[in-house]
Amino acid sequence: MPGKPLDPQNLQRDLGYILGGTLYHARFASICAPRLGLRVLEAGCGSGKFGLWYAWRSADVTLLDIDPGVLVYTRALRDLMEKTLQDDPGIHQLSWVKIVEGSIFNLSRLYPDAPYDFVFNEGVPQHWPSSDWRRQHSINQMVAVTKPCGVVCVMGSNGLCPDMVQYAQQVSHTYSHMPNRQQPWLPEELVRRMERAGLRGIEVAPVEASEWEKSRLLVGWGRKPE
């Protein structure tokens, strides 16, 4: 099965990202700050380094990915966090993290009661071309399992950044359930797709730089109406 190699160096690096924080963690926190009782779903979690950070900060977190091989790594990273932070009074939150194998396209079947306050991912819908129905459907499903007034957030590659466009044209993926090419987001497309999914108060911004052309990633977020 595919997945991220269980290399101790990879695990230590990702643990360092979680404990030290990154620009991406800071951006997610500015959109929806972690707090006790916040219900979070990272849909298409990969390593889980963002969702695990929310759990460490007291949120009630579900990590979901379609790839069982990836989730082996996710569990190993959670276990390494627990071992490293065993004296931290907030570490018990990690034992409550739900790690679930499932598809972003079936979220409304998995969670029909729409229990989440914050649903997000990094680098998931961009794996399908803009002409592919799954690009929109993945966001629709994220909104479907979000509580009224909850927040949905998508971070992905930026189509206005020349370096990102070149990378997306070259990169190949090892995941059999995804196409071999990415298609970066243009800001207006991300806004349009979030509007179609029913979100309001939508904002889109570059992540790594103030100038759009210099930021390899962009982020879009909005709130589900009451």
C-alpha positions as CSV (number, residue, x, y, z in Angstrom):
1,M,0.0,0.0,0.0
2,P,1.2,3.6,-0.5
3,G,2.1,5.9,2.3
4,K,4.7,8.0,3.9
5,P,7.9,6.1,4.9
6,L,8.1,5.5,8.6
7,D,11.6,7.1,8.7
8,P,12.5,8.3,12.1
9,Q,13.9,11.5,10.6
10,N,10.6,12.2,8.9
11,L,8.7,11.7,12.1
12,Q,11.1,13.9,14.1
13,R,10.9,16.6,11.4
14,D,7.1,16.6,11.5
15,L,7.1,16.5,15.3
16,G,9.3,19.6,15.1
17,Y,6.8,21.3,12.9
18,I,4.0,20.7,15.3
19,L,5.9,21.7,18.5
20,G,7.6,24.7,17.0
21,G,4.7,25.8,14.8
22,T,4.9,27.0,11.2
23,L,3.4,29.8,9.1
24,Y,0.7,27.3,8.1
25,H,-0.2,26.5,11.7
26,A,-0.3,30.2,12.4
27,R,-2.6,30.8,9.5
28,F,-5.0,28.0,10.4
29,A,-5.1,29.4,14.0
30,S,-5.8,32.9,12.8
31,I,-8.8,31.5,10.9
32,C,-10.1,29.3,13.7
33,A,-8.3,29.5,17.0
34,P,-7.9,26.2,18.9
35,R,-9.8,25.9,22.2
36,L,-11.2,23.3,24.5
37,G,-14.4,21.8,23.0
38,L,-13.7,22.9,19.5
39,R,-14.6,20.0,17.2
40,V,-12.2,19.8,14.3
41,L,-12.0,17.6,11.2
42,E,-8.9,17.5,9.0
43,A,-10.3,15.9,5.9
44,G,-7.5,14.4,3.9
45,C,-5.0,14.7,6.8
46,G,-1.9,13.1,5.4
47,S,0.6,13.0,8.2
48,G,-1.9,14.8,10.5
49,K,0.6,17.5,11.6
50,F,-2.0,20.2,11.6
51,G,-4.9,18.3,13.2
52,L,-2.5,16.9,15.9
53,W,-1.4,20.5,16.6
54,Y,-5.1,21.4,17.3
55,A,-5.5,18.4,19.5
56,W,-2.4,19.4,21.5
57,R,-4.1,22.8,21.9
58,S,-7.2,21.1,23.5
59,A,-9.5,20.7,20.4
60,D,-11.5,17.5,19.8
61,V,-10.0,16.3,16.6
62,T,-10.8,13.7,13.8
63,L,-8.1,12.9,11.3
64,L,-9.4,11.3,8.1
65,D,-7.6,10.0,5.0
66,I,-8.5,7.6,2.3
67,D,-5.0,6.0,2.3
68,P,-4.4,3.3,5.0
69,G,-0.7,3.5,4.4
70,V,-0.7,7.2,5.2
71,L,-2.6,6.6,8.4
72,V,0.1,4.2,9.6
73,Y,2.4,7.2,9.6
74,T,-0.3,9.4,11.2
75,R,-0.6,7.0,14.2
76,A,3.2,6.8,14.5
77,L,3.4,10.6,14.6
78,R,0.7,10.8,17.3
79,D,2.4,8.1,19.4
80,L,5.8,9.9,19.1
81,M,4.1,13.1,20.3
82,E,2.6,11.3,23.3
83,K,6.0,9.8,24.2
84,T,7.8,13.1,23.8
85,L,5.2,15.2,25.7
86,Q,4.3,12.6,28.3
87,D,4.8,15.2,31.1
88,D,2.7,17.9,29.4
89,P,-0.6,18.3,31.3
90,G,-2.5,18.7,28.0
91,I,-1.2,15.6,26.3
92,H,-4.2,13.5,27.2
93,Q,-6.0,15.2,24.3
94,L,-3.9,13.2,21.9
95,S,-5.3,9.9,23.1
96,W,-8.8,11.2,22.1
97,V,-7.8,11.9,18.5
98,K,-9.9,9.8,16.1
99,I,-7.9,8.5,13.1
100,V,-10.3,7.3,10.5
101,E,-9.9,5.7,7.1
102,G,-12.4,7.3,4.8
103,S,-13.0,9.4,1.7
104,I,-13.6,13.1,1.6
105,F,-16.3,12.4,-0.9
106,N,-18.4,10.5,1.7
107,L,-18.2,12.8,4.6
108,S,-21.9,13.4,4.8
109,R,-22.5,9.7,5.1
110,L,-19.9,9.3,7.8
111,Y,-21.0,12.3,9.8
112,P,-24.7,13.0,8.9
113,D,-25.2,15.2,12.0
114,A,-22.7,17.8,10.8
115,P,-20.9,17.8,14.1
116,Y,-17.8,19.9,13.3
117,D,-17.0,23.5,14.1
118,F,-13.9,23.7,11.9
119,V,-13.3,21.5,8.8
120,F,-10.1,22.0,6.8
121,N,-7.4,20.5,4.7
122,E,-4.1,21.4,3.1
123,G,-3.4,20.3,-0.5
124,V,-6.4,18.0,-1.2
125,P,-8.9,19.4,-3.8
126,Q,-6.1,20.7,-6.0
127,H,-5.2,17.1,-7.0
128,W,-8.1,17.1,-9.4
129,P,-8.3,19.4,-12.5
130,S,-10.7,22.3,-12.5
131,S,-13.0,20.4,-14.9
132,D,-13.3,17.4,-12.6
133,W,-16.5,17.2,-10.5
134,R,-14.5,16.0,-7.5
135,R,-12.8,19.4,-7.1
136,Q,-16.1,21.0,-6.2
137,H,-17.6,17.9,-4.5
138,S,-14.8,17.7,-2.0
139,I,-15.6,21.2,-0.8
140,N,-19.3,20.6,-0.8
141,Q,-18.7,17.6,1.5
142,M,-16.6,19.6,3.9
143,V,-19.4,22.1,4.2
144,A,-22.0,19.4,4.7
145,V,-20.4,18.1,7.9
146,T,-19.8,21.6,9.4
147,K,-22.1,23.1,12.0
148,P,-24.1,26.2,11.1
149,C,-21.8,29.2,11.8
150,G,-18.8,26.8,11.6
151,V,-15.7,27.5,9.4
152,V,-14.4,25.6,6.3
153,C,-10.9,26.2,5.1
154,V,-8.9,25.0,2.1
155,M,-5.2,25.6,1.7
156,G,-3.5,24.7,-1.6
157,S,-1.0,25.5,-4.3
158,N,-1.2,29.0,-5.7
159,G,-1.8,29.4,-9.5
160,L,-0.5,32.9,-9.5
161,C,3.0,31.8,-8.3
162,P,5.2,30.8,-11.3
163,D,7.3,28.4,-9.2
164,M,4.2,26.6,-8.0
165,V,2.7,26.3,-11.5
166,Q,6.0,24.8,-12.8
167,Y,6.1,22.4,-9.8
168,A,2.5,21.3,-10.4
169,Q,3.2,20.6,-14.0
170,Q,6.1,18.3,-13.1
171,V,5.0,16.5,-9.9
172,S,3.8,13.0,-9.9
173,H,1.9,11.3,-7.1
174,T,2.2,7.8,-5.7
175,Y,-1.5,7.6,-4.7
176,S,-3.5,5.4,-7.0
177,H,-6.7,7.2,-6.2
178,M,-5.4,10.6,-7.5
179,P,-4.4,11.8,-10.9
180,N,-0.8,12.3,-11.8
181,R,-1.0,16.1,-12.0
182,Q,-2.0,18.9,-9.7
183,Q,-3.8,22.0,-10.9
184,P,-3.0,25.0,-8.6
185,W,-5.9,27.2,-7.5
186,L,-6.5,30.7,-8.9
187,P,-8.0,32.9,-6.2
188,E,-11.2,33.6,-8.1
189,E,-11.8,29.9,-8.7
190,L,-11.4,29.1,-5.0
191,V,-13.8,31.9,-4.1
192,R,-16.3,30.7,-6.7
193,R,-16.2,27.1,-5.5
194,M,-16.6,28.0,-1.9
195,E,-19.6,30.2,-2.8
196,R,-21.1,27.3,-4.7
197,A,-20.7,25.2,-1.6
198,G,-22.9,27.7,0.3
199,L,-20.2,29.5,2.4
200,R,-20.5,33.1,3.3
201,G,-17.9,35.8,4.3
202,I,-15.3,34.1,2.1
203,E,-11.7,35.4,2.1
204,V,-8.7,34.2,0.1
205,A,-5.2,35.2,0.9
206,P,-1.6,34.2,0.1
207,V,0.1,32.2,2.9
208,E,3.8,32.7,2.7
209,A,4.2,36.3,1.4
210,S,2.2,39.5,1.0
211,E,2.6,39.4,-2.8
212,W,0.5,36.8,-4.5
213,E,3.2,35.9,-7.1
214,K,5.7,35.1,-4.4
215,S,3.6,32.8,-2.2
216,R,3.5,29.2,-3.2
217,L,0.3,28.6,-1.3
218,L,-3.0,30.3,-0.9
219,V,-5.8,29.8,1.6
220,G,-9.5,30.3,1.4
221,W,-12.0,30.2,4.2
222,G,-15.7,31.0,4.9
223,R,-18.5,30.4,7.3
224,K,-21.5,28.2,6.9
225,P,-24.8,30.2,7.3
226,E,-27.1,29.6,10.3
